[in-house]
Amino acid sequence: MELIQKNIQELITLGFSENEAKTYLTLMMKSNMTVAEIAKASKVPRPKLYEIIKRLEAKGLCKEINGKIKKYSAIDPKFVSVNLIKQYEKQLAEKKTKTENFFKDMASIYNKNIDNNDPLEYIHFIKDKNQINKKYSELEKETKSEILLFSKPPFSMYVDDNKEAFNALKRDVQIKAIYEMEEGKRKEFCDKIKKVESAGENIRVSYELPLKLVIFDNKTVMFALRDRITLKPSLSTIIIEHPDFAKAFIRVFDSYWNESTSLEELKIKYNKYSTEEK
C-alpha cells in the first residue's frame, strides 16, 4: 500500500506530524485495521503507533472498533474537516488571548523602562480606510466624558449605525455634534439628524464646516482635510494626542456651535418637514 507523498506533506502543513499523517492516510485506505496491519502498511514503528492513534482519536480522526482484537478505522472526512476547523479556531482564539495579554504586559514594562522622547510621537497620520475606522472606534471606546464633532458630507455613519457611539452615550459620555447641511437632500438629512438627536446626541446644524473633526475628552484631535489641489474630501486623517492642541480646536468648535442652528430652528425654517412629522 503506497502512501501519496503529496498528501503527507499537505497534512504536515495542517499541523500533523509525519507519522500521524502516514497513520491517518493508511486508515483512510482500509477500514478495520489492527495496529500490526497499520504498522506494516504505514511503515511507522509499531511501538510509536499506540500514542499516535490516541492523538488521532482525540482529534476525532479515527475510532476504535469493538471486538476481541482492537481494530481502528478512519472517521468520514466530511466530519473530520468540521472537527479540525473547530479545533483550529479554538487554538487561534487561545493564542490571540495569550498574545494580547503578553504584549499588554510588555507594553507596561516598555513604558516604564524606555525613555520615549520622540517630539512627534503624539502625531499620527493614517490613509487606510479600515485603519481610520478602527482607530476612530478605539478612541470612541476609550472616551470617558465628552466627544465634540464636526460632521461633513459624505457622512461615514450616524450614531444609529455606530455601535461604539451608542455605547458611549449609554456610558453617559456627552456627544456634541455639528452637522453640515446637505442642501440637495434636506428631508433625508433632517430625518437622519432627528434620529441622531433621539439617540442622545446634542446636535446643531451648520451650512458650512471647515473640515471633518472629532475631539475626544479634551485631549485627542482627529481630523481630515480636503485634497489641497482638487478640494475633494480625502481619506488622509491626522490624529494629534495633545491637550494644548485640543484646547485650540475646542475654541474653534465652540465658535461654530454658537453660530450654528438647532434642529428645532431648522424645522421652523423648513416647515414642510415639520408638517410631514405631525
N, C-alpha and C positions, 0 to 999 in steps of 0.2 A: 504494500500500500504506500504509494508515493504522496508525500505532502507537498503542496504547492508553495514554493519559497515566497512568492509574492504575497500570498495570504498570510503567511507567518509574519512578514515584515509589516503588513497593514495592521495586524493585531498588536504588534510591538508598539507601533505609533499610538495605539489606543490605550497603552498602559500595561499590556500583558508582558510577562517575561517570555523569553524564547521557549522555555519548557512548557509554560502554561499555554502558549499558542499552539505548540505541537500536540499537546494533550487534547485541547479543545477541538482542533481540527480532526484529530483521529476519531474522537467520539461523534463528530458530525458525519463521518463517512460510514459508520457502522454502529448500530444500537446494541444495547445489552452486552457490553464487553467486560471481561474480568480485568483486574489490574495487570495480570500477566499478559493478556492479549493487547492491552493498551501499551504496555512497555515494549512489546515486540514490534508493534506497528509504528509507534511514535519515535522509537529509538531513545526514549527518555529512561534513565536508570530507574529500575523498579523501586528502590528504597526512597527515591525522591517523589514518586508518584502519589503516595498516600497524602502527603502535605499539599501537593499541588491540587489533587482532587478536592480536598477540603476547601481550599481557597476558591476553586471554581464553583463548588456548591454554594458557598457563602455569597458569591456574586450572582447566583441564580442562573449559572451557565450549564450546569449538569445536575443530574439527580441519581440517587441510588435506587436500584431495582431490588425489591424484596425477594428473597429466595434463600436456598441453602448456601449458595455461593454468591458472594457480593458481586453485583454487576452494576455497570453505570451506563447512562445514556445522556446525550446532549438534550438540552431544552430547545423547543422550537425557536428558531432565530427571531421570528416576529415578536416574541415575548421578551427575548434577550435584549433586543435593542432598546425597548422601553425601560427595562430594569437598569441597564447600563447608563442610559441618559439621566435617569433619576439619581443614580449614584454620583455621576459626574457633577450634576447640578448641586447636590448636597455638599460634595467636596469643594466645589468652587465657592459656594456660599461661606463655608467654614474658612477657606483660605482668604476670602475677601475680608471677613470679620477680623481674622488674625492680622492681616496686613494693615488694615485701618487702625487697629488698636496699637500695633507695634510702632507704626510711623507716627502716630499721635504722641506716643511716649517719647520717640526720638526727637520730635519737633520741640517738645518741652525741654529736653536736655540741650538741644541745639540752641534754643533761645536763651537759656541760662548761661551757656558757656562760650558762645560765639559772639564776638563783637561785630554787630551788623551796623555799619555806619555809611552805607551807600546813600548819598543825598537824594537819589531819585527812586529809592526803594518804595516809596509810598505812591508812585505814579505807575499806572498800568495802562497799556494800550492793547485793545483786542479788536480783531477784524472778523473772526469766525462767528457766524450767527449762533451756532449751538453753544459756543463758549460764552458768548454775550448773555444768552438766555440763562445758562447755568449760573453765571456769576450774579446776574440780577436776582434769581431765585434764592441764591445763598444769602445775599445781602438782605432781602426781604425776611428770610427766615431768622436772621440774626438780629433784626431790628427790635428794640425794646420799647421805644417811646413814640417816635414820630417819623413819618415819611412825607416829604414835600415833592411835588411832581409837576413838571411841565409836560403835557402830552400833545404832540403834534401829529397830524396825518402824515403817512399812513399809520394808523393805530395798530400796534402789535397785539394788544389784548386789553380787555376791560376787566374789572375786578371779578365779574361773574365767570370769566374764563380763567382766572388766575388763582390757583389754589393757595399759593403762599400769601397773596394779598388778603384773601378771605381769612386765612388762619391768623394773619397779623391783626386784622380787625377783631377777631374773636379773642385775641390776647390783649385787647384794649389799646392797641397801637393806633395813634391818630394818623389818618391819612388825609392830607390836604392836597387837592389836585386842581390844576387849571388846565382845561381842555381848549385847544384851538378849534374854533367853529369850522365845520365842513360846509361851506356855503352851498355846494351843489347837492348836498344830502341832508338838508335841515331836519326833516321829520325823522329820518333814520338816526341822525346824530342825537336829537332830543330824546328819542326813545331809549337809546343806549345810555345816555347820561342819566336819565331818570333811574334806570336800573342800578347804575353805579352809586347814585345817591342813596337809593333804598338799601343797598348793601352796607352802608355806613360811612362812605367817604364824605368828607366835606369838599364840595366842588364849586368851582366858578368857571365861567366861560370867557375866553378872550378871542378877539378877532384876529390876533396875530401874536405868536410867541417867537422868541429869537432862536430857540433850539430845544431839542429834547433833553430833559434834565430830571434827575432824581437826587434828592438829598436824604441820606439815612442817618437818623439820630444825631444831627448837627455835626457830623464828623467825616462822612464819606460822601463824595460827589461823583455821580456817574452821568456823563453827557455825551451826546453825539452831534457832530457838526455836519452841515451840508458840504458837499464837494465844492471847493472854492472856485472851480472852473465852470462846472455845469450847474452849480447851485441846486443840485438834486439831493434828496436825502441819502446819507451814507451809512453803511453798516459800521464804519470805524467808530469805536467807542473808547472814551478815556475815563479812567477811574482814578480819582485822587483821594487818598485817605489822609486827610489833614484838617483838623478843626478850624484853623485860621482861614484856609481856602473855603471851607464850608460856610464859615461866618459871612464871607463876602457874598457868596451866592444866595444865602438866606436873605440878605438885604435886597438883592435883585428880585427874589421870589416875592417878598413882602410888598415891594413896589407894584409888581404886576397883579398881585392878589387884590390890593386896594383899588386898582383901576379896572378890574375885570367885573363881569356881570354874574349875578346869581341866577340859578335855574328859574326861580320864580319871576325874576325880571325878564328873563328870556322868553318865558311863556306869555307874559303880558305883551311883549313886543310882537311875538308871532302868535297872536291869539287863536289862530285857526288850529294850532296844535292843542291849545287848551280846550277848545270846543270838542275835538276828537276824543279827548281823555274823559269827558263828562259822560 
